Amino acid sequence: MTRQRSTSFGRGTVSRRKALAFGAAGMAATGLAACSDSGEVDNGTSGGDDEPQVDMGLSPADGNNEAAASTEIRWDYPDGEVTAVSLTTDSGDQIEGEFHSDGDSWVPAAPLNYETTFTATVTATNADGEEVQASSTFQTMASPGNRIPIQFYSPNNATVGQAAVVAFEFLEGYSVPEDVRRDLERRLQVVSNPAQEGSWHWINGTKLEYRPKEYWKPETTVSWRLGLGGFPFGDGNFGDVDVEGQFTTDSELRLMEADDSTKNLSVQRDGYSVKNMPISLGKDRIDGNDARSYSGNMVIMSREEESKFVSDLYDYETDVKWAMRLTWSGQYIHGAPWAAEEDALGNTNISHGCINLDDPEAEWLYDFVKWGDPVIVSGTDRALPQGDGITTWDLSWDEVLQGSYTADS
């Protein structure tokens, strides 16, 4: 995999061009840029109409009539420093936007309307300190028919656990071509306040997760924009819509550790033990199938007070209470009164892969946890498969970065 430089930034000394791409103090971004230090979006409207016109190699080029809705304004001007960008429609409407965090383009705040004419005006300072401009008038393409939708998994406007991630996948089995992935990843903005280092990770061409290097700090606000609307994937495929949202991490770090060797679930708050519960995990073999629970670093992905478990593999249908999902394949922590009746809790593994608790303790845990709380399972000798749930916490940080197309090499 080709590795490129990171688009995550902190505070520091930068050029005027890159300074415009930054957010306020205490915020970090990867992908698209944050807001200006004033808290207002810089629309790049500075500069008059009387500046000398020069060739800056603008893209889209003047006269282009097939520009994508996800178009960014780009330039090739090694003789000077770009300071502002203005984008207007043929009716005079000003388009909001901001410099990308890599400083090499200007990104509209939303996908451009289809079949619309725009004029981009780029203002720069040349080598002699003079202000110069270049402009390009282009038209966006007709609305494409083949748009690739996504399924987004992170809760919006919610308080979450400190192992929460921003996660989504492309639907209909679509896999993004590898030569497109770096440009696509640049369209994925995540901003945290307070700032923390983080990265996107491609589990495969379909699934992506963004996580910080360490668990999110308490009371961190994480905002995102997935700028996929109209993005060209190639072969006549385009992104469907932009997705925006945010969550805030809780003030407490809750952690659950399930140990198969002791058949115990340790529940911790901010590093201190608050409860220990006897458990039963997945049995070695059931009907000839490996039923062991996965070992690895997982995350609570849902809380279901009542649920019906149906398995074609094991041919059963069971009503359960206090279910907390760990994997897409169906491993949960949940109440299992039958395990208590069989005296299996703390003694014997009898489940089909789930972590069984007595109902009263499952209810207590259900009320205690939040989406995004970390769960570590050990001792089962069955590794957690990548992509079966929120799984990037089961990777080292170097492994996470290796799965990014914009991370530092």
Phi, psi and chi 1 to 4 in degrees:
 res  aa     phi    psi   chi1   chi2   chi3   chi4
   1 MET       -  132.9  175.4 -177.4  -59.0      -
   2 THR   -73.4  133.1  -58.1      -      -      -
   3 ARG  -109.0  136.4  -57.9  -88.4  -55.4  -73.5
   4 GLN  -120.8  170.1  -56.1  -68.9  -19.4      -
   5 ARG   -68.4  152.7   62.9 -170.8  176.2   90.4
   6 SER   -70.6  150.8  172.7      -      -      -
   7 THR  -109.1   23.4   55.7      -      -      -
   8 SER   -96.6  135.1  -64.6      -      -      -
   9 PHE  -132.2  152.0  -66.9   92.3      -      -
  10 GLY  -116.9 -159.6      -      -      -      -
  11 ARG   -78.0  153.6  -62.2  -73.8  -69.3  177.3
  12 GLY   169.3 -179.0      -      -      -      -
  13 THR   -89.9  121.1  -58.4      -      -      -
  14 VAL  -138.4  169.1  -64.8      -      -      -
  15 SER   -70.1  165.2   68.5      -      -      -
  16 ARG   -55.7  -41.5  158.1   84.1  174.6  154.7
  17 ARG   -62.1  -45.9  177.8  176.4   65.0 -178.6
  18 LYS   -78.6  -26.3  -68.7 -167.2  175.9 -179.8
  19 ALA   -61.9  -32.9      -      -      -      -
  20 LEU   -66.2  -17.1  -71.2  170.8      -      -
  21 ALA   -87.7   -5.9      -      -      -      -
  22 PHE   -88.0  159.4  -84.1   51.1      -      -
  23 GLY   -94.0 -171.0      -      -      -      -
  24 ALA   -71.0  167.2      -      -      -      -
  25 ALA   -55.5  139.5      -      -      -      -
  26 GLY    88.6    9.5      -      -      -      -
  27 MET  -124.1  144.6  -59.0 -175.3   76.0      -
  28 ALA  -128.6  150.0      -      -      -      -
  29 ALA  -135.2  151.5      -      -      -      -
  30 THR  -131.2  142.4 -176.7      -      -      -
  31 GLY    89.0 -127.8      -      -      -      -
  32 LEU   -68.3  166.3  -49.9 -176.4      -      -
  33 ALA   -81.4  164.3      -      -      -      -
  34 ALA   -94.1 -168.6      -      -      -      -
  35 CYS   -81.0  166.7  -63.9      -      -      -
  36 SER   -73.7  166.8   64.4      -      -      -
  37 ASP   -61.4  -22.5  -76.9  -13.8      -      -
  38 SER   -76.2  -10.7   66.0      -      -      -
  39 GLY    87.7   -1.6      -      -      -      -
  40 GLU  -111.3  148.2  -60.5  176.3   -5.5      -
  41 VAL   -70.7  131.0  172.6      -      -      -
  42 ASP   -84.2  108.4 -175.6  -20.8      -      -
  43 ASN   -81.2    1.0  -68.6  -35.8      -      -
  44 GLY    69.3   35.3      -      -      -      -
  45 THR   -95.6    4.7   54.9      -      -      -
  46 SER   -71.7  159.2   60.6      -      -      -
  47 GLY    96.0  140.9      -      -      -      -
  48 GLY   -95.3 -170.0      -      -      -      -
  49 ASP   -94.3   -2.2  -64.1  -32.1      -      -
  50 ASP  -101.0    7.3   55.9   -8.4      -      -
  51 GLU   -69.1  147.4  -76.5   83.9   -3.3      -
  52 PRO   -59.4  142.1  -20.4   30.4      -      -
  53 GLN   -90.6  132.2  -64.9  -71.0  -53.2      -
  54 VAL  -131.9  166.1  -62.0      -      -      -
  55 ASP   -87.2  114.7 -178.3    6.2      -      -
  56 MET  -111.6   10.4  -64.6 -173.1 -167.3      -
  57 GLY    60.3   46.3      -      -      -      -
  58 LEU   -67.8  147.9  -62.9 -171.3      -      -
  59 SER  -136.5  130.9  174.4      -      -      -
  60 PRO   -63.6  146.0  -19.6   32.1      -      -
  61 ALA   -71.6  155.9      -      -      -      -
  62 ASP   -58.7  129.7 -169.1   64.5      -      -
  63 GLY    93.5   -7.8      -      -      -      -
  64 ASN   -62.8  128.2 -175.4  -38.7      -      -
  65 ASN  -119.2   20.1   59.9    3.5      -      -
  66 GLU  -134.2   32.9  -73.5  -68.3  -29.4      -
  67 ALA   -69.6  143.4      -      -      -      -
  68 ALA   -73.6  156.1      -      -      -      -
  69 ALA   -66.2  -21.1      -      -      -      -
  70 SER   -91.4   13.9   63.4      -      -      -
  71 THR   -52.3  135.5  -75.0      -      -      -
  72 GLU  -108.0  148.6  -58.2  175.3   13.8      -
  73 ILE   -85.9  120.4  -52.0  -55.6      -      -
  74 ARG  -120.4  162.8  -63.1  177.4  178.7  -87.6
  75 TRP  -149.2  161.7   50.1   85.8      -      -
  76 ASP  -133.7   92.3 -178.1   10.5      -      -
  77 TYR  -138.1   75.3 -171.3   55.2      -      -
  78 PRO   -69.6  -12.3   24.7  -33.7      -      -
  79 ASP   -86.4    1.0  -62.8  -30.4      -      -
  80 GLY  -162.0 -171.7      -      -      -      -
  81 GLU  -121.4  120.8 -167.0   80.1    9.9      -
  82 VAL   -72.9  132.5  170.6      -      -      -
  83 THR  -117.7  -21.7   57.8      -      -      -
  84 ALA  -158.5  151.5      -      -      -      -
  85 VAL  -135.5  134.7  175.2      -      -      -
  86 SER  -122.1  135.6  170.4      -      -      -
  87 LEU  -129.6  123.4 -175.5   64.8      -      -
  88 THR  -130.6  154.1   58.2      -      -      -
  89 THR   -83.1  169.7   66.7      -      -      -
  90 ASP   -67.9  -14.5   54.1   -3.6      -      -
  91 SER   -93.7    2.3   59.5      -      -      -
  92 GLY    94.7    2.6      -      -      -      -
  93 ASP   -71.5  134.7  -66.0  -28.8      -      -
  94 GLN   -86.2  130.9 -172.6   77.9   37.9      -
  95 ILE   -95.2  126.7  -55.7  -57.9      -      -
  96 GLU   -75.6  152.8  -66.8 -173.0   -9.8      -
  97 GLY   179.0 -173.8      -      -      -      -
  98 GLU  -159.0  161.7   55.6 -160.9    0.6      -
  99 PHE   -67.4  140.7  -76.4   80.3      -      -
 100 HIS   -65.6  152.7 -166.3  -78.2      -      -
 101 SER   -63.9  -19.9   56.2      -      -      -
 102 ASP   -85.1   -3.2   62.2   16.5      -      -
 103 GLY    74.7    6.0      -      -      -      -
 104 ASP  -104.1    1.8  -66.8  -26.1      -      -
 105 SER  -159.8  170.3   67.9      -      -      -
 106 TRP  -122.3  131.1 -176.1   92.2      -      -
 107 VAL  -115.6  122.4 -174.7      -      -      -
 108 PRO   -58.9  149.9  -25.1   35.2      -      -
 109 ALA   -72.5  -14.4      -      -      -      -
 110 ALA  -151.3  161.1      -      -      -      -
 111 PRO   -56.4  142.0  -22.8   33.2      -      -
 112 LEU   -72.4  148.5  -59.8  179.4      -      -
 113 ASN   -63.6  145.2  -69.5  -25.1      -      -
 114 TYR   -73.5  155.0  -68.1  104.3      -      -
 115 GLU    48.8   48.9  -63.8 -176.0  -78.6      -
 116 THR  -131.1  143.8  -57.3      -      -      -
 117 THR   -94.3  134.6  -60.7      -      -      -
 118 PHE  -129.3  152.9  -61.8   87.5      -      -
 119 THR  -124.5  123.0  -64.1      -      -      -
 120 ALA  -100.4  131.5      -      -      -      -
 121 THR  -122.0  120.0  -57.9      -      -      -
 122 VAL  -109.9  126.8  176.5      -      -      -
 123 THR  -107.8  136.9  -57.3      -      -      -
 124 ALA  -141.9  164.2      -      -      -      -
 125 THR  -108.0  124.3  -57.9      -      -      -
 126 ASN   -82.1 -177.0   65.5   18.3      -      -
 127 ALA   -63.4  -22.9      -      -      -      -
 128 ASP   -92.1    5.1  -64.3  -34.1      -      -
 129 GLY    83.0    9.2      -      -      -      -
 130 GLU   -89.7  147.0  -59.4  169.3  -30.5      -
 131 GLU   -85.9  128.5 -160.2  162.5   73.3      -
 132 VAL  -131.5  164.5  -65.6      -      -      -
 133 GLN  -137.7  159.9  -76.5 -172.9  -20.9      -
 134 ALA  -142.5  150.9      -      -      -      -
 135 SER  -138.9  156.9   61.2      -      -      -
 136 SER  -147.3  132.5  171.3      -      -      -
 137 THR  -111.4  126.3  -62.8      -      -      -
 138 PHE  -141.6  167.4   60.7   91.1      -      -
 139 GLN  -125.6  140.4 -177.8  174.6  -35.0      -
 140 THR   -79.6  156.4   48.3      -      -      -
 141 MET   -70.3  168.5   63.1 -176.1  -67.4      -
 142 ALA   -69.3  154.7      -      -      -      -
 143 SER   -58.6  123.5  178.5      -      -      -
 144 PRO   -76.9  151.8   28.9  -34.0      -      -
 145 GLY   -87.1  -31.3      -      -      -      -
 146 ASN   -98.7   85.6 -163.8   15.6      -      -
 147 ARG  -103.7  136.4  -57.3 -170.2 -164.3 -176.9
 148 ILE   -95.1  114.0  -53.0  -60.9      -      -
 149 PRO   -79.6  164.4   30.1  -34.1      -      -
 150 ILE  -125.1  158.4   67.4  168.4      -      -
 151 GLN  -109.0  120.6  176.5   68.8   55.7      -
 152 PHE  -101.8  135.0 -170.1   71.7      -      -
 153 TYR  -110.1  -14.1  -64.3  112.6      -      -
 154 SER   -85.8  139.0  -55.4      -      -      -
 155 PRO   -69.8  149.1   24.9  -32.3      -      -
 156 ASN  -108.3  141.6 -170.9   17.7      -      -
 157 ASN    53.7   46.5  -65.4  -38.6      -      -
 158 ALA  -131.6  159.0      -      -      -      -
 159 THR   -94.3  126.9  -59.3      -      -      -
 160 VAL  -129.1  170.4  -60.6      -      -      -
 161 GLY   -73.7  163.4      -      -      -      -
 162 GLN   -78.1   -2.5  -66.8  174.4   22.7      -
 163 ALA  -102.7   15.7      -      -      -      -
 164 ALA   -61.9  148.9      -      -      -      -
 165 VAL  -129.0  164.0  -57.0      -      -      -
 166 VAL   -97.0  117.6 -178.0      -      -      -
 167 ALA  -138.3  140.6      -      -      -      -
 168 PHE  -157.4  166.3   71.0   97.1      -      -
 169 GLU  -143.0  153.7   68.5  173.9  -49.4      -
 170 PHE   -81.1  138.3  -65.7   95.0      -      -
 171 LEU   -91.1  176.9  -61.8 -178.2      -      -
 172 GLU    62.2   26.0  -58.6  171.3    0.2      -
 173 GLY    68.6   18.3      -      -      -      -
 174 TYR   -75.5  133.7 -175.1   77.2      -      -
 175 SER  -115.7  123.5  179.9      -      -      -
 176 VAL   -67.2  128.8  176.9      -      -      -
 177 PRO   -56.7  141.4  -24.1   33.7      -      -
 178 GLU   -62.9  -33.5 -171.1  157.9    3.7      -
 179 ASP   -73.9   -4.1   61.6   -4.8      -      -
 180 VAL  -103.6  -15.5  176.4      -      -      -
 181 ARG   -65.3  -35.6  -66.1  178.5 -167.6  174.9
 182 ARG   -65.3  -46.9  179.5 -179.4 -178.1  -85.6
 183 ASP   -63.4  -36.9  -75.2  -17.9      -      -
 184 LEU   -66.1  -44.0 -173.2  150.5      -      -
 185 GLU   -61.3  -32.0 -169.1  175.1  -36.7      -
 186 ARG   -62.4  -22.7  -71.2 -179.4   70.8 -103.3
 187 ARG   -86.1    2.8  -57.8  -73.5  -57.8  179.9
 188 LEU  -108.3  106.1  -50.4  177.7      -      -
 189 GLN  -101.0  129.6  175.2 -165.2   28.4      -
 190 VAL  -130.5  128.5  178.5      -      -      -
 191 VAL  -125.8  131.2  179.2      -      -      -
 192 SER  -119.1  144.6   62.9      -      -      -
 193 ASN  -139.4  109.6 -173.4   11.0      -      -
 194 PRO   -69.7  160.1   26.5  -34.8      -      -
 195 ALA   -69.3  140.5      -      -      -      -
 196 GLN  -143.1  147.5  -78.7 -174.6 -116.4      -
 197 GLU   -67.6  137.7 -178.9 -179.8    2.5      -
 198 GLY  -154.9  172.6      -      -      -      -
 199 SER  -157.8  149.8  176.1      -      -      -
 200 TRP   -77.1  151.9  -75.2   99.3      -      -
 201 HIS  -139.1  124.2  177.3   84.6      -      -
 202 TRP   -86.1  109.3  -67.0   71.6      -      -
 203 ILE   -68.3  -38.5  -66.0  168.1      -      -
 204 ASN  -159.1 -166.9   49.5   41.0      -      -
 205 GLY   -72.2   -3.4      -      -      -      -
 206 THR  -112.1  -37.1  -62.4      -      -      -
 207 LYS  -112.9  136.3  -65.0 -177.7  176.8 -177.6
 208 LEU  -132.8  146.1  -64.9   88.9      -      -
 209 GLU  -134.1  144.4  -67.2 -178.9   15.9      -
 210 TYR  -115.8  125.1 -179.2   96.0      -      -
 211 ARG  -136.6  155.7   54.1  155.4  -85.3 -158.0
 212 PRO   -77.6  166.5   29.5  -33.7      -      -
 213 LYS   -63.1  -43.9 -176.8  176.3 -179.0  179.5
 214 GLU  -117.3  167.4  -51.1  -69.5  -16.2      -
 215 TYR   -51.8  147.3  -69.3  149.1      -      -
 216 TRP   -55.8  144.5  -65.8  112.6      -      -
 217 LYS   -67.4  156.9  -62.6  172.4 -176.0  175.7
 218 PRO   -57.7  143.0  -22.2   32.4      -      -
 219 GLU    55.2   43.1  -60.8  178.9  -45.1      -
 220 THR   -91.8  134.2  -66.4      -      -      -
 221 THR   -95.4  124.8  -61.4      -      -      -
 222 VAL  -116.2  120.1  179.9      -      -      -
 223 SER  -116.2  149.7  -56.1      -      -      -
 224 TRP  -142.0  153.4   59.2   81.7      -      -
 225 ARG  -138.0  119.4  175.7 -168.2  170.2 -166.2
 226 LEU   -98.3   99.2  -48.2 -177.8      -      -
 227 GLY   -84.8   65.8      -      -      -      -
 228 LEU  -100.4  -11.3  -60.7  175.1      -      -
 229 GLY   -60.6  117.1      -      -      -      -
 230 GLY    78.7    4.8      -      -      -      -
 231 PHE   -68.8  129.3  179.6   85.3      -      -
 232 PRO   -82.0  118.6   27.2  -30.5      -      -
 233 PHE   -88.4  -14.9  -65.6  118.9      -      -
 234 GLY    98.6  164.1      -      -      -      -
 235 ASP    56.5   31.3  -63.1  -34.5      -      -
 236 GLY    77.9   10.9      -      -      -      -
 237 ASN  -102.7  142.4  -62.8  -54.9      -      -
 238 PHE  -136.9  155.8  -67.9   83.3      -      -
 239 GLY   -65.7  153.1      -      -      -      -
 240 ASP   -85.3  -66.6 -170.8   13.4      -      -
 241 VAL  -143.3  162.5  -65.1      -      -      -
 242 ASP   -78.2  150.6  -80.0   18.2      -      -
 243 VAL  -128.8  128.5  177.3      -      -      -
 244 GLU  -129.3  152.9  -62.2 -176.0   14.1      -
 245 GLY   175.6 -173.9      -      -      -      -
 246 GLN  -162.2  158.0   69.3  173.5   35.4      -
 247 PHE  -139.1  166.8   55.2   64.0      -      -
 248 THR  -125.6  133.3  -59.2      -      -      -
 249 THR   -78.9  150.3   60.6      -      -      -
 250 ASP   -70.3  163.6 -163.7   38.8      -      -
 251 SER   -75.9  -16.4   59.6      -      -      -
 252 GLU  -114.0  145.1  -59.9  174.9  -22.8      -
 253 LEU   -98.0  110.8  172.4   61.0      -      -
 254 ARG   -99.1  136.7  -67.3  167.2  -62.7  -83.9
 255 LEU  -139.5  132.9  171.5   65.9      -      -
 256 MET  -114.2  132.8  -81.1   60.3   66.1      -
 257 GLU  -125.9  117.5  -67.4 -175.7  -58.9      -
 258 ALA  -105.4  125.1      -      -      -      -
 259 ASP  -116.9  117.0 -173.5  -13.5      -      -
 260 ASP   -67.5  -30.0 -175.2   45.3      -      -
 261 SER   -68.6  -30.1   64.5      -      -      -
 262 THR  -106.4   -8.3   60.8      -      -      -
 263 LYS    53.6   45.6  -54.3  -68.1 -173.4  -66.8
 264 ASN  -130.9  140.3  177.6   73.4      -      -
 265 LEU  -108.6  115.6  179.5   68.9      -      -
 266 SER   -94.6  126.8  169.5      -      -      -
 267 VAL  -110.2  127.3 -177.7      -      -      -
 268 GLN  -126.5  149.3  -57.3  166.4   32.4      -
 269 ARG  -128.9  118.8  178.0 -165.8  -71.8  119.7
 270 ASP    51.7   38.8  -68.8  -28.2      -      -
 271 GLY    88.0   -2.2      -      -      -      -
 272 TYR  -111.5  138.6  -66.1   94.1      -      -
 273 SER   -70.3  132.6  177.0      -      -      -
 274 VAL  -118.2  -18.0  -65.5      -      -      -
 275 LYS  -167.8  146.2 -162.5  172.6 -178.1   67.3
 276 ASN  -123.9  135.8  -74.5  -75.8      -      -
 277 MET  -131.5  134.5  -52.0  178.8 -173.3      -
 278 PRO   -71.1  141.5   25.4  -33.0      -      -
 279 ILE  -135.8  164.3   56.1  176.0      -      -
 280 SER  -126.6  133.9  176.8      -      -      -
 281 LEU  -108.5 -164.9  -63.4   93.9      -      -
 282 GLY   -71.7  136.3      -      -      -      -
 283 LYS   -70.3  151.9 -167.2  173.7 -178.5  177.9
 284 ASP   -56.2  -54.0  -75.4   -8.7      -      -
 285 ARG  -137.0  136.0  -49.8  -69.3  -65.4 -176.6
 286 ILE  -133.9  122.9  -63.2  178.8      -      -
 287 ASP    52.7   37.8  -62.2  -24.1      -      -
 288 GLY    80.5    0.9      -      -      -      -
 289 ASN  -106.5  146.0  -62.1  -60.5      -      -
 290 ASP   -70.5  112.8 -172.2  -11.0      -      -
 291 ALA  -108.7   11.6      -      -      -      -
 292 ARG   -64.6  146.4  -69.0  173.5  -63.9  171.6
 293 SER   -67.4  149.8  -55.0      -      -      -
 294 TYR   -75.2  142.3  -70.1  127.2      -      -
 295 SER   -97.9  137.7  -76.0      -      -      -
 296 GLY   154.3 -177.9      -      -      -      -
 297 ASN   -95.5  111.5  -65.9  -93.5      -      -
 298 MET  -119.6 -178.9  -65.1  170.8 -114.8      -
 299 VAL  -141.7  140.5  174.5      -      -      -
 300 ILE   -63.8  120.4  -62.0  -70.7      -      -
 301 MET  -107.3  -15.6  -60.9 -165.9  -59.6      -
 302 SER  -164.7  160.4   72.3      -      -      -
 303 ARG  -128.5  121.5  -64.1  164.7   62.1 -105.6
 304 GLU  -126.9  109.9  -56.4  164.1   29.8      -
 305 GLU   -61.5  -39.0 -176.6  174.2  -17.1      -
 306 GLU  -133.6  139.3  -64.6 -177.6  -12.5      -
 307 SER  -150.4  154.2 -173.4      -      -      -
 308 LYS  -113.1  117.3 -177.1  179.8  -69.2  -67.4
 309 PHE   -91.5  125.8  -73.2    3.1      -      -
 310 VAL  -126.2  127.3  178.7      -      -      -
 311 SER  -128.1  117.7  173.2      -      -      -
 312 ASP   -73.3  -34.3  -66.7  -28.0      -      -
 313 LEU   -62.5  -43.2  179.6   63.7      -      -
 314 TYR  -105.1    1.1  -64.1  109.2      -      -
 315 ASP    55.3   60.0 -170.6   27.2      -      -
 316 TYR  -144.9  161.5   71.5   81.9      -      -
 317 GLU  -141.3  119.6 -176.6  173.2  -50.0      -
 318 THR  -137.0  135.3  -56.4      -      -      -
 319 ASP   -86.5  131.1  -68.2  -38.0      -      -
 320 VAL  -130.9  161.4  -59.4      -      -      -
 321 LYS  -123.3  156.5  -62.6 -167.9   67.7  174.0
 322 TRP    59.5   52.8  -38.2  118.2      -      -
 323 ALA   -93.2  131.3      -      -      -      -
 324 MET  -124.9  110.8  -66.8  150.9  -85.5      -
 325 ARG   -74.7  138.9 -177.9 -174.4  -78.5  -89.1
 326 LEU  -114.9  -30.7  -60.6  178.2      -      -
 327 THR  -138.1  157.1   72.2      -      -      -
 328 TRP   -67.5  -29.4  -62.0  125.8      -      -
 329 SER   -75.1   -5.0   60.2      -      -      -
 330 GLY   109.2   20.8      -      -      -      -
 331 GLN   -90.0  127.2  -65.4 -163.9    5.3      -
 332 TYR  -129.9  164.5  -74.1   74.9      -      -
 333 ILE   -98.5  130.3  -55.5  172.1      -      -
 334 HIS  -158.9  165.8   65.5   82.5      -      -
 335 GLY   -71.0  136.6      -      -      -      -
 336 ALA  -143.3   79.9      -      -      -      -
 337 PRO   -59.6  -27.3   18.4  -30.5      -      -
 338 TRP   -65.4  -31.6   56.1   87.5      -      -
 339 ALA   -67.4  -35.6      -      -      -      -
 340 ALA   -68.5  -39.7      -      -      -      -
 341 GLU   -64.9  -32.2  -67.3  168.2    0.4      -
 342 GLU   -88.3    4.8  -64.4 -179.6   27.5      -
 343 ASP    57.4   33.6 -162.3   28.8      -      -
 344 ALA   -85.9  -26.3      -      -      -      -
 345 LEU   -64.1  123.8  -60.5  176.7      -      -
 346 GLY    83.5   -2.3      -      -      -      -
 347 ASN  -128.0  -48.1  -62.3  -51.0      -      -
 348 THR  -139.9  141.7  -51.7      -      -      -
 349 ASN   -87.0  122.9  -70.0  -25.0      -      -
 350 ILE  -131.6   -1.8   64.0  169.3      -      -
 351 SER   -84.2  174.3   85.1      -      -      -
 352 HIS   -91.3   18.4  -65.5   82.7      -      -
 353 GLY   128.8  -16.3      -      -      -      -
 354 CYS   -79.2  166.5  -67.1      -      -      -
 355 ILE   -98.2  111.9  -61.2  174.3      -      -
 356 ASN   -89.4  137.8  -71.6  175.3      -      -
 357 LEU  -130.5  158.6  -68.4  167.4      -      -
 358 ASP   -67.0  148.5 -159.8    5.0      -      -
 359 ASP   -53.5  -47.2  -98.2   -4.0      -      -
 360 PRO   -60.1  -38.9  -24.2   35.5      -      -
 361 GLU   -75.4  -33.7  -67.2 -170.0  -40.4      -
 362 ALA   -63.7  -39.9      -      -      -      -
 363 GLU   -64.9  -41.6 -179.5  179.5    6.4      -
 364 TRP   -60.3  -44.9  179.5   91.2      -      -
 365 LEU   -67.6  -39.1 -172.8   65.4      -      -
 366 TYR   -57.6  -41.6  175.8   90.7      -      -
 367 ASP   -74.4  -22.0  -69.2  -25.4      -      -
 368 PHE   -83.2  -39.4  178.1   78.5      -      -
 369 VAL   -87.6  165.8  -58.5      -      -      -
 370 LYS  -131.2  162.9  -66.6 -175.6 -177.2  -64.0
 371 TRP   -57.1  132.5 -168.9   97.6      -      -
 372 GLY    94.4    2.0      -      -      -      -
 373 ASP   -76.0  140.4  -78.0  -15.1      -      -
 374 PRO   -79.5  143.4   26.8  -32.3      -      -
 375 VAL  -131.3  124.5  177.9      -      -      -
 376 ILE  -113.3  122.5  -58.8  173.2      -      -
 377 VAL  -112.1  134.4 -178.3      -      -      -
 378 SER  -136.7  156.9   61.6      -      -      -
 379 GLY    90.9    3.7      -      -      -      -
 380 THR   -92.7  -10.1   69.1      -      -      -
 381 ASP    58.9   29.8  -64.8  -34.4      -      -
 382 ARG  -133.6  111.1 -171.0 -175.8 -173.9 -165.6
 383 ALA   -74.9  143.7      -      -      -      -
 384 LEU   -68.9  123.7  173.7   68.8      -      -
 385 PRO   -75.1  137.3  -10.3   25.3      -      -
 386 GLN   -61.0  134.7  -83.1  -63.1  -57.1      -
 387 GLY    93.7  -10.6      -      -      -      -
 388 ASP   -92.2   76.0 -170.1    1.9      -      -
 389 GLY   107.5 -163.3      -      -      -      -
 390 ILE   -86.2  107.4  -65.8  171.3      -      -
 391 THR  -121.6   -2.4   55.3      -      -      -
 392 THR   -68.3  -19.9   50.0      -      -      -
 393 TRP   -70.4  -10.8  -72.1  109.9      -      -
 394 ASP   -88.7    4.9 -154.6   42.6      -      -
 395 LEU  -109.1  152.2  -59.3  175.0      -      -
 396 SER   -70.8  163.7   69.6      -      -      -
 397 TRP   -63.2  -38.1 -176.3 -121.4      -      -
 398 ASP   -61.0  -39.1  -75.9  -16.4      -      -
 399 GLU   -67.1  -37.5  -70.4  172.3  -34.3      -
 400 VAL   -60.3  -47.2  172.0      -      -      -
 401 LEU   -65.2  -33.4  -64.9  179.8      -      -
 402 GLN   -64.9  -21.1  -72.5  167.6   11.0      -
 403 GLY   -94.7   13.6      -      -      -      -
 404 SER  -110.6  146.8  167.8      -      -      -
 405 TYR   -99.2    1.0  -72.8   77.3      -      -
 406 THR  -125.0    2.6   61.9      -      -      -
 407 ALA   -78.1  159.4      -      -      -      -
 408 ASP   -59.5  142.1  -77.5  -29.0      -      -
 409 SER   -86.1      -   57.6      -      -      -
